[in-house]
Amino acid sequence: MIRPLKLPEIAKICEGSLTSNQQDLEINRIFIDSRQVFQPSKSLFVALQGAKANGVNFIPELIEKGVKSFVIPDSFDPQGLDANFIQVANPHKALQAISASLRDHFEKPVVGITGSNGKTIVKEWLGQLLQQGFSVVKSPKSYNSQVGVPLSILEIQAYHQVAILEAGISKVGEMQALGKMIRPDLGIFTNIGTAHDSGFPDRRSKIQEKLQLFKDSKLLIYCSDQEIVREEIERNFPEDRLIAWSDKEGADFTRIVKKEVTETRLIFIKKDLSTHTFRTQLRDTASLENITHCIIAALTLGLPAPKIQEGLNHLKPVDMRLTLKAGIRDCLLIDDTYNHDLGGLRVALDFMKQQRPKRRKILILSDFLQQGEAAQIYQEATEILKNHQLDLIIGVGKEIQTLENHQISSFSWFPTTQSLLVELKSFNFENDLLLITGARIFEFEKIVNQLQQRIHGTTLEINLNSLTHNFNFYKKLLKPQTKVMVMVKAFAYGGGAPEIANHLQILGADYLAVAFTDEGVALRQQGIHLPIMVLNPAEESLSLCQEYQLEPVVFSLEFFQLVGDWSKHGGQAMKIHLDLDTGMHRLGFEKAHMEDLKELIQEYPQLSIASIYTHLAAADESHEKEYSISQLKDFEEMSAEISAFLPEKPLLHALNSAGIVAFPDYQFDMVRLGIGLYGVEVTGNYSSELQSISQLKTTISQIKDLPAGASVGYSRKGRLPVGGKIATLPIGYADGYDRRFSNGKGYVLIRGKKAPVIGNVCMDMVMIDVTAIDAEVGDEVLIYGAEIPLAPLAEAIGTIPYELLTHISTRVKRVYFLD
């Protein structure tokens, strides 16, 4: 916080009612996450109502930890709780009001960034450039929302010289609140694209909404080559407040791009004909657009050109996200090598705390560069680190050694990254969780490269933020009391069961379901503690079900008796789930089995029935609605007959992802969320509301120029009648890239352009036609993702998205990230 606040002052800002015996207590920290407790006596907890939990439920626990002050909703009665309370109509708006008030006290430049794409990258890169000359604070990660922006403002300290704040919106009416808090002196409008189009009447209205952020800005930077953006900006802002750049003559900055063998030269010519030339390793169009915004902003803020170039020298097209990767010897790596400030460190450590338990928790940390006064920075870092039980901190740099004096945990120090790399093997990393975070100049990606598991050049990226979005979307369709079972069978639909299951624990899922017992055992061995239902248990696996507390599905009279005998002779109770066949005709008890089933239930009291369920055969087919309703009615009748016979009422569930959307009146006690969680909405009613959680990517291994009449691949199926250029990719049907994509049925994206498959898909490779694309070896290739949705790909080869997801081989490296 930029300055401490007393409780009466906060109550006035929030228009709240204060109950306190400590009127003079100063607050120097405000937080919303009950897990982030440090300096408790001087902290204020704002109790927000979230998708997962209500903040007021954590107040007693926080009081025990020493927190004395809270912002609570009027509806909550704090009677009997010994603390200071500020009661407000809306805690969320109170948090925003406090942040806006603190923003008033920051008199140095504030840079506000919005647009459709590139916001986070521009924020991060601009921060790295400005750190060459200023003490900079910026929004952690993608903290650009109605909650993220106020939390970002709370990171601003008095010693900071520039603040960079990102604003993201998804519908009309959201920017006004963000604008009141950020109030940028300098604005950057990155670009406009299709993101969140569904939240606005049209593209122009989306631009107009975003431009509200800059209504009081002194200056606004934008690319005038985007015609619709230029028209709206120039219509709404006077010329003397605008800084336009263009690849055409006449703008405030005319840009000339010169791509050379090893670098790109960017030449900027101002209207007075003064010139600046910069060099960068960036080459693709989007990155060059983003860095152009950053360079012009840095020049505008007075950073000398040589300092900007110094920052560019350390700027590389690295992944701008917090990523979770498989490491050597069963380690897990959290890669945060692109970002290094106190706000980002908090976010990364919180992410670390949420991961599966490992042998040790280890932090590899570099010096904090250009953050402010060193003593204050490292004291603040110490307070943050004390809140996380780390087994080892490995520090790199000159100043970081001061952490050793604070005795936070075991500490090892190295003056340079290279000196650490030499000794890295001596730490004997095995089954450890490592967070690696450092300033760009330290090149910590070299550490990650040494420690990450070598599996495959092709990567499946899983966006945990998108998974959270989809989970919360379905939760909003449910009644508050309805529980959620999530299907993580088939390696979590190809996404990687342990990491996704762990994230679902954090999100508040009630149950998990796997297909086979060994899948459940693997989850238990990785620290997953949620109840787990096993859909297809085998007789020989019942002892494993008992040992690992897995709950088998029982689907026939014979199997019920078998499980009952096993449990009876072993003298141990077991939870089971009953599958009723109401029309799927796959597995399950039928109506004719009811009397025999009740006798078996009575005969084997050792079996506790946790739930009864059925599976809808055609929930995603609107023309089969009548059949689905008949299934649901039969399920109501059959489950009621069984439940009446039981000592305790079991959970009832019938709806899958499609059913949640199509039959909201039949939620019963629980629903089973499957393909919808992974971003595929099979009914078509809410496709625009879901986000694709995964992207399958690879890179070009080789490019060949072929003459007219050349053939490509096995059986010479691929033909180039007039010649052309092909690229070979290291992905084939052994990786899950279906052989039916052969000969033009499939395509990939390179540099935003479609490249069709040519010839037959091989076991480990595929060839694509890049004749019309300026492609290079090493270029990133998108196999599927947001720009190549799964549904049309599946339709093109006569299958369904489920098959494409679940066929991705385990040899393909999974990377999990927060964007």
N, C-alpha and C positions, 0 to 999 in steps of 0.2 A: 504493500500500500504506500501511496505517495506521502501520506501523513496519518498519524493516529486520530481516531475519532472517539469522543465520549458518548456514552449511551444516550443521554438526552438529545445530543446532536443527531445521532442516528435515528432516533424515534421521530424527530422533527422532519428529517429528510424523507422518511418512509411514510409520514403521516400516520404513525402508529401510536399505540398506547403503551407506555412503559411502566412495568412493575419491577422496582429495583430498590435495594438498600445500598447500592454501590454507584451512586450517581457520578462519582469522579473516576470510575474505572475507565481506563483507556484501552481501546481496541486497536490492535495493529495487524490483525489478520482476520479475514473473513473466508469461510469455507462452506461447502455444501455436501461434501463426501465424509461420512462418519468414520471412514478408515484413515483419514488424513489428519490425525490429531497430533499436533505439536504446539508448544507454547499455549497450552489449553486455557490458562487463566486470562490470557489477553486475546483470545480468539472469540469470534462470533459465528455461531452456526445458523445458517439460513435453512429452515426446514421446508424443502420443496417437495411437491407431490410429483413423483416420476412414474414412468411406465412400469418400473420394476418394484418400487417401494415408496412408502410415504416417509419423509424425513422425520416427522414427529415421533415415529415409532422408535427412533434411535436416541431420543433425548435422555431417558434414564441412564442408558449405557454411557453416554457422553458426559453426563454429570459425574458418574463414578470415575471417569478418566480425568476429571478436573476442569471440564469446560463449564464456564459460569454464565454465559450469555447466549440468548437464542432469539431469532426472529421466527414467529409462529403465526399460523392463520388464526383469525378470529374464532373459528369453529373449534379450536383445540383448547381444552380446559387444563391449565397447568397446575391446578390445585394439588397440593401435597408435594410438589417438586421444588427443591431449594435452589433457585437460580434466578437470573435476571431475564425477563421476558419482554419482548416488544411484539405486541399483537397487531397484525396488519390485515387488510382485506385480502391481499394477494402477495405472498412471499416472493414470488417470481418478479413481480413489478417492483417490490421493495429492493431486491438485489440490483435490479437495473437502475433504480433511483440512486442507490448508494454509489454505484459505479459512475453514474453521470456526475454526481457531486464531486467525487474524487478526480474525475477528468477535468473539472473546473480549475483544479489546483496545479495542473501540469501546464506550464507556460512554454515549454519547448515544442518543436514541430511534431505534429502527429500526421502520419501518412495513413490514409484510408484506401483500401483496395477492394474492388468488387469487379464483377463480370461473370461470364459463364465458365470459362476454362482458364487454368493457369494461375488462379488467385494465390493458392498456397505456395506454388513454386516461385512466383514473383515475390511474395513476402519473404520466403526463406533466402532467395538469392540476393534480394535487396539488403536484407539484414547482414548477409555475409560481406557484401561490398561496403556497407556503411561502417561495419566494425573495424575497417582499416583506419577510421578517423574519429569515430564517435562511440559513446556508450549507448548501446541499442537495446531496447526491449521490444519483443514482438509476440503476437498471438502464438501460444503453443499449438503445434500440430495444426489441425483444422478447426480451431476454436473460433468459429465464425458465425455461430447461431445466436438465438435469443438468450441462451444461457452461456455459450462460449465467449461471446463478446464481453459481457460484464466480468467474467473470470479473467479474461485477458487484461482488462483495465486494472484489475486488482494486482496484477504483476508489476505495474509501473511503480518505480521507486524515485525518490527525489534526485538521486544522482544520475538518472538516465538523461541522455541528451536528445534522443529521437525515439518515438514510439511508432511501431508499424502494426496496424490493426486490420484484420481481414473481416469482410462482411459477406455472408452468404444468405440468400433467401430462396424460398421455393414457391411462394404465392403472393398475391396482391396484399398489401397492407403490412408486410413485415419490416420493410426498411425504415419506416418512421421511427420505431423504437431504437433500432441500431444507430440511426443517424443522430438521435438525441444524445446517445452515449459517446459515440466516436468523435463526432464533430471534427473531421480532418482539416488540417491546414493545407495539405497537398493530397490530391486525389489521383488514383490510377484506375482507369477503366480498362481491363485487360482485353476483353472481346465479348462477342455475343454468340451463343450457340444454342443447341437444342435442349440443354439440361433444364429440367423443371418447366418445360413448355406447357405441360398440362395445368400448371398453376396460374396461367395467365391467359387472357382472351386472345392475344396475338403477340408477335415478337416485339413490336413497338411498345406495347404496354409494359412488357417485361423490362425493356431498356429504360423506360420512364420511371418505373418503380425503383430500379437500381440507382438511377441518377439522383434520387432524393438524398442519397448519402452525401452528395457533394454540393448541396444547395448553398451552403455558407463557406465552401472552401475558397481559399485565396487563389489556388491554381489547380488545374485538372489536366493530367497527361492522358492522351489517347492516340490511337492509330487512325488517321483520317482515311485510310484506304478501305476501311469497312464502311460502305456507303450509308447504311441505315444507322449505324452508330454516329457517324459524322453528322448526319442530318439532325438527329435528335439532340446531340450535344450542342451544336451550333445554333439550334433553334431556342435552346433553354438557357444558354450561358453567354455572357458578353465576351467579346474577342480577347479583351485584356486579361481574362482569367484562364485562357486556354493555352495549352502547350501541345500542339499537334506534331506527330511525326509521320513520315510517309516515305515510300520508295519512289515517289514522284516528286518533281520539283515544286516549290512553292510553300511547303509546310515550315513550321518553326525549326524542325530538324528534318533534313532530307537524308535518308539512309541509303548507303551503297554497300551491298554485300559482295565480298570477294572470297569465294571458296578456294582455298589452296590445298596442297596435298596433306599437310598435317594440321592445319588450323583454318579458321575463318577470320577475315579482316572485316571489321565493321567501321565504315567511315561516315561520320556525321557532319553535315554542312549546315550551319545556321544561316538565318536570313542575312546576317551581316557578313557572310562568307567566311567566318572563322570556322576552323575544321578541327575535329577530334578523331583520332584513329585508335581503335582498340582491337586486340587479338583475343580469340577464344577458341577452345576445343569444341565448342558446340557447333553442330552442322545442320540439324534438322530444322525445318521451318518454324515449328511451334516453339522450340527452345530459343531460336534466334529472336522471335517476337517477344518472348518473355524477358530475355536478357536486355533487349532494347528498352523496354519499359524501365528496367532497373537502372541502366546506365543513365538515361535521361533524368530519372528521379534523383540519382546520386549527384549528377551535375547541378541540378536545380537546388539541391540542399547544400551545395558548396563544397562537396568533396573533390579535391583536386584530381585531375585526370590520371596522374601517375599512381595515386592511391587506388583509384578505380581499377586500373590495370593490374595492380598488385593483388586485388581481390579476385579479379578474373583469372589470374594465374592459378589460383587454388580452386576455382569453380569447375566442376566436372558434371556431366549429365548423369549424376547418381540418382538412385531411387530416393524420392523425397518423403518416404513414409517409414513409420516405425514397423519393422518387420520381424517376424518370428521364423527362425530357420532351424532345420535339423543340423546338429553339430557332430563332430567326431566323437566316437565312443559314447553314444547315447546322450550327449549333451544337447541342450537347447540354447540357441543364441538369439538374443534380442538385439537387432542391428539398428542402432540410432546414430550412425556415423555421419549423417548429413547435418545434424542439428546439435547445438550445444549451448544451452543457456539454462538458467535456473527453472524457468517455467517448463521447458521441455524435459528437464531432469525429473521434475515432479511427476509429469505424465508418464514418462518411461518407467520410473520406479513403481508407480501404481500398477502399470501394466505387468511389471515383473511380479508384483505381489499376487496377481490373479492367476499366475501360471501353475501348472501341475507341480507338486513337490518334487524336488531333486535333492541330491546329496548335499550340495552347497549352493549358496546364492553369492555370486561373484560380480563385482562391478569393476569394469575397466574404464577409467575416467581420465580425461586430459585437463590441462589448464583451461580456465575460463578466460577468453581473450576479449579485451575491450568491453568488459561488462560494467566497469565502474571501479570504485576503490577496492583493492584486493582484499584488505582485511575484512571489510564488510561483506564482500561476496563470499569469502570462504567461511565466515561465521554463519551466514545464511545457509550455505551448502551443508555445513555441519548440522544445523537444526533439521534440515530436510533428511539427511542421511540417518540421523538418530532414530527417525520414525520407521526405519526399515531395517530389519534384522539381517544384516549382511555378514557373511562369513569371511569375506576377503575383499579388500579394495586394492586395485592395482592402479597406481597413479602414474601419469606420464606428463612431463613438463617441468618447468622450474618452480612455479608457485604452488602446484598441487601438493608438494611435499609437506606443506603446512598442515594438511589434514591429519598427518601422523601424530601431531601433538595433541589432537583432540580425542585420541583413543576411541574412535567410533567402533572399529573392528580391527582385525588383523590387516596390516598395511604393507604393501611392497611398492617401492618407488623406482622409476626409470627416467633418466633425463630425456630420452628420445624414443620414438616408436621403434626405430631400428634396434635399439638396445633391448627393448622388450621382446621383439620378434626373435632375437638370438636366444633368449632364455625361456621362450614360451612353453617349450616341451617340459621344462623342469617343474611346472605347476601340476603336471599329471591330471589334467582335466578328464573327468569321467563321471557320467551321470550328473553333471553340474548344470545349473542355470546361470548363464552369463549375460549381463547387460553391457554392451559396448557402445559408449557414447563419447564423442570427442569433437573438437573444433576441426574444420576441414583441413587446416594446415598440417594436422598430425597424421592425416591419411590412415585413419583407423580401418578403412576397408581392407588394408593389407592384413590386419589381424583377423578380420572376419573370413577372408579368403583362406587363411591357414587353418582356421578352426571349423569351417563348415564342412558338412558331409559331402563327399563327391558321389553323386548318384547319376545325374543325367543333365545334359545341357538344356533340355526342355523343362519348363517350369509351369506349374499350376499355381496361380496366385489367388488366394482367398481373402476377400475383403471382410474383415470382422465387423466393420461399421455397417456394411450393407446387410450382413447377416442379422445384426442387431435391429436394423431398420425393418427388415422383413418380419422378424419375430414380433416386434412391437406392432406392426401393421395388423397381424392376425390377432394379437391380444386385444386390440381395440375393437375387433368384430365380436369379441366374446363377452359374456356376462362376467362381472368381477369374480364370481365364485367358481367359474369354470376352469378346471385344471388343464394343463397342456402336456401331453406326451409327445416327444420329438423322436422321429425315426432317424437313427444314425446307423442303420444297417448298410451293408455293402460299402464299408469304409466311409460312412457318412456321405452316401451318394457320390463317392469318389473324392470328397474333399479332405479326408483324413479324420478318422473318428476321434482320436484322443484330444486333439486341439479344439475341434468343434464342440465335442462333449464338454470339455472344460469351460469353454465360453458360454455354453448353454446353462451350466451350473451358475455362472455369474449372473446371467440374464434372469434366472429364476424359473427355469423349466421345472416341472413337477416329476416327470418320468422320462426315461429313455427307452427306446425299443431297438433291439438288434435281431438279426435273422437267426444266428447260430450261437451256441454257448461260447465257443472260443472267442467270438467278438466281444461278448460281455466280460469274459475273463481278462482279455487284453485291456479293456477300459478300467477294470478294477485295479489291475497291476500298474496302471498309469495314474492312479489316485482319484478316479471318478467315484463319487459316493452317492449319486442320485439312485433311486430305485430303477432297476433295469428289467424290462420284460423281454423274454427270449421267445421269438415267434415259432421257431422250428427246433425244439430241443430233441435230442436223441436219448434213448434209454441209457446208453453208456456215459452220457454227460451229466446225469443227475447228481452224482457226487460233486462235480465241479459247481453245479448250481448251488448246492448246499454250502460248499466251502466259500464261494465268492458272493453269496447272498444274491443270487440271480433268481428271477421269478419266471418259471416256464409256463408257456401256453399249453393248455390241455384241450384237445380238439375232438376226442373220440372216447367212447365208453371203454374201449380196450386200453387206450393210453392212460385214462383216468385211473383204471384199476392197477395198471403197471406202476404209475407214480405213487399211488396210494400204498401198494404193497412195499415198495422201496422205502417210503417214509415210515411206514408202520414197523417194519423189521429193523430199521435204523434207529427207531425211537426218537426221531427228530421231526418237528413241524416244518412245513414248507408253504410259502405263499405261491398260489397259482392263479392263472387267468383263464377264463372259459371263453372259447371262440364259438359263437353261434352262427350257423349257416342259414341266412335268411334269403339267399338267392345268388350269392357269388358262386356257389357250388365248387368250392376249392377244398377247404377244410372246414370243420366245425360240426357242432351238434345240431340236429334237425328237430323239428317239433315232435317227431315220433320217438325221440330219445329222452324226452323230458322225465317220464316216470322212472326209467332206469337210472337216469342221471341223479335224480333226487335220492334214490336208494344208495347210490355210490357215495354221495355227499354224506349221508348219514353213517355209512359204513366206515368212512375214513375221516374222522374228525381232525386228524393230524394235518389235513390239507386245508389251509385257510384261503378262501377265495377273495383275492384282492380286487379283481375286476371282472366284469362280463362285457364282451364286446362283439360287434359284428363288422363286416366290411361291405361297403356299398359297391356294387358292380359297375355302376355307370353314373357316378355323381357328377362327372364332368360333361355329361351329355344331356343337354336341355330337353331333347325330345324323349328322353327316358325318365323324365321327372316322376311320372306316375308309378313306374316300377320302383324307383328309389323310395318313394313315399310308402309303397306297400312293404318294402324291406324294413323301413323304420317302424312301421306299425307292428309288424311281426316281431321285431326286436323288443319293442315296448312290452308286448304281451308275454314273450318267452322270458325275458329278463325279470319281469315282475313275478312270474310264477316261481322262478328260482330264488329270487331275493326274499320272497315271503317265507321261504323254507330255511333261510340262513340266520344264524345268531346275530350277525352284524351285516349291515347293508354294504355291498361292494360298490366300487365305482362303475358307472356305466359309460360306455363310449362307442360311438358309431361313425363319427365324421372324420374324414381325411381332409387334406388341404382343399380339395374341390368342394367337399361337403360343407366345410365351414362357411364358404361363400354362398353356396346354393341353398342350404337348409339351416339357416340360423336358429330356427325354432326347435331344433333337435340336438342341441349341444349336450344334453344330459349332464353328467358330472365332469366329463373330460373329453377332449378332442385329440386327434393324432395328426400332428403337423409333419408333413413330409416334404414333397417336392417344392411346395410353396416357400418353405424356408430358404431354399437354395435359389430362389429367384424366378421360378417358372409357375405362372398362374394359368392352370390348364383350362379353366372355364372361359377365359378371355374377358371376364368382367372387370378385372382390376390389374391387367397387365402393366399399365403405366404406373401403378402404385408400387410395384415391387422393383427391387434392384438386383441385377445380376451380381452374385457374390464371388464369381470366379472368372478368371481369364487364363486360357491356356496359351502359352507363348513359347516361341523358340527363336533361333537365329539362323541366318543363312550361313551354310558351311562352305559352299563353293558356287561360283557363277561360270557358266559356259556359253560361248557363242557358237551356234550350230549352223551349218550350211543348209541351203534349201534341200528338202527331201529327207532330212535326218529323222531318225526314229528315237524314241525315248523310252527306257525302261523295259521290264520283262515283257516277253512276247511281242515286242516292238509295237505296243498298242498306241503309244504317244507319237504323233506325227507333226512335223513342222514343214508344210509344203513349200513355204517361201523362206524358210530359215527363221532364226530368231535367237532369243536369249533365255536360258533356263537357270533356275537356282535350285540347289539341293538343300533340303532341310533335314535335320537330325530327329525326325519323328516318323513313326510308321505304325502299322497295325498292332505291333507288339506293345506300343505305348498307348493304344486305345484310339488311334486315328483310323477310323473304319475304312476297310478296303473298298467299300462301296462308293467312297468319294473319288475313286479313280476316274481318269479320262473326262475331266471337266465337270463331274457332278459336284465336286467340292471346290472351294476357293479359300484363300487366306488374304489378309490385309498387310501390305508393306507400304510404309509412308502414306497411309490413308487410302491406298489404291488397291483394287481387287486384282489378285493374281490367281488364275485358275490352275487346278491340278492338271498336269499333263502326264499321260501314261498311267501305269498301274501303281497304286500305293505299295511300297515294299514293306518288309517286316520292320526295318529300323529307319527307313528314309522315305522321303517323298519328293518328287520334282514338281516345280511350278513354273509357269510361263511368265517371265518378267520382261518380255520384249518391250513393253510399253512403259516400263518403270525404271527410273534412274536408281537402281538398287546397288548395294555394295555388300561384300562379304562382311558378316558381323551385324548387319541390320536386324533389328527386332521384327519378328513376324507374329501377328495375332492369328491364332487358330480359331478361337471363339472367345466371346466376351460381350461387352455392352454393344460394340459396333458390329458384331457378328452374332446375333442371338441364336440360341440353341434350337428353338422351335422350327424356324425355316430350314436350318441345316438338317435336322432330323427328318423333316417332311421330304426334303430333296432325295433322300435315300430310303424312304419308306419305313422309317422307324419313329421312335418317340424320344424326347429329351432324356428320360430316365436312362435309356441304354447308352447314350453318348456319355453321360456323366459317370455312370458306374463302370464303364470299360476303361477309364484312364488308369494305366498301369501304376503299380506302386513304385516302379523304378523312376517315374516322373517326380521330380522334386517338388514338394509342397512348400509354399512360402505364405505365411499369414501376416497381414499388415493392418494397421490403423492408418487411414489417410486423413 
